[in-house]
Amino acid sequence: MFETAIIVFREILEAAIVIGVIAAATQAIPNRNKWLLAGIFLGLLGAVLLAYLGSELSDFADGLGQELFNAGVVSIAVVMLAWQTIWMSTRGASISKDAKSTGLAIKEGQKALSVLLVIVGVAILREGSEIVIFLYGISASGAQANSMLLGGGIGLLSGVLVGFIIYTGLLHLPVRLFFKGTAILIAFLSAGMASQAANYLVQANKIPALVSPLWDLSSVLPNASLLGSFLQTLLGYNARPDGIQVVFYVVTLLTIFFAIKWLNHQNKRLTRKDAMS
């Protein structure tokens, strides 16, 4: 039971962190909940199908299908999260302020919510498929169904609770700090996922590791620990990263940062032009 609870808790926590941060970032946008629920439903459906077809997927591309599929899924999430970060930093605050009074807010908000469905769906797909595979392995080793069900329920509720605490904590931040804080968190989520995508591509022998590992903190804070797992999801922490993973991480963060800076600069120029005309 304890093993099942820990596995489910860790995987649910990773998905709950992503969903909690994104849900908080879009909380002022109309019809946000139906997109969240749709993303969760599609993610769960995809996770079950992926687990069911796991053996066929693993045999694809000379036995590297699972790594390539994971890299593709995570890369989609990186692009979507990066776009969400840039959108929030350049348009989010004004859309939130005007959400109840302007049609433009709803129009712009719907653009963000279509991305929201993909982000949530990918998060559930990735973690849900891992839960199904892990639980199948535990079941095959002779674990009792009742014990697994109880442990899975405890892990599920615990993970959702922590995600909800993060969500409510973000909502209580002042508006200005709220948008900055959620944008920073999503940027780190993007960078961490980019690092994971690099790891999958290294495992598939598609890109070089450069240095493996670049450093080793596994004796101090291993990724397998609850704190390590939490930091891995929230900030992209890795106790033993390859050099190429660090490169992907830093490049993703810098790309998001400079895109935000450039777009904010362009918006200020347009505002000054409009004021002068």
Sequence and secondary structure as in RCSB ss.txt:
>XXXX:A:sequence
MFETAIIVFREILEAAIVIGVIAAATQAIPNRNKWLLAGIFLGLLGAVLLAYLGSELSDFADGLGQELFNAGVVS
IAVVMLAWQTIWMSTRGASISKDAKSTGLAIKEGQKALSVLLVIVGVAILREGSEIVIFLYGISASGAQANSMLL
GGGIGLLSGVLVGFIIYTGLLHLPVRLFFKGTAILIAFLSAGMASQAANYLVQANKIPALVSPLWDLSSVLPNAS
LLGSFLQTLLGYNARPDGIQVVFYVVTLLTIFFAIKWLNHQNKRLTRKDAMS
>XXXX:A:secstr
 HHHHHHHHHHHHHHHHHHHHHHHHTTTSTTHHHHHHHHHHHHHHHHHHHHHTHHHHHHHHHHTHHHHHHHHHHH
HHHHHHHHHHHHIIIIIHHHHHHTTT HHHHHHHHHHHHHHHHHHHHHHHHHHHHHHHHHHHHHHTT  HHHHHH
HHHHHHHHHHHHHHHHHHHHHTS HHHHHHHHHHHHHHHHHHHHHHHHHHHHHTTSS  SSS S   TTTS TTS
HHHHHHHHHH   SS  HHHHHHHHHHHHHHHHHHHHHHHHHHHHHHHHHH 
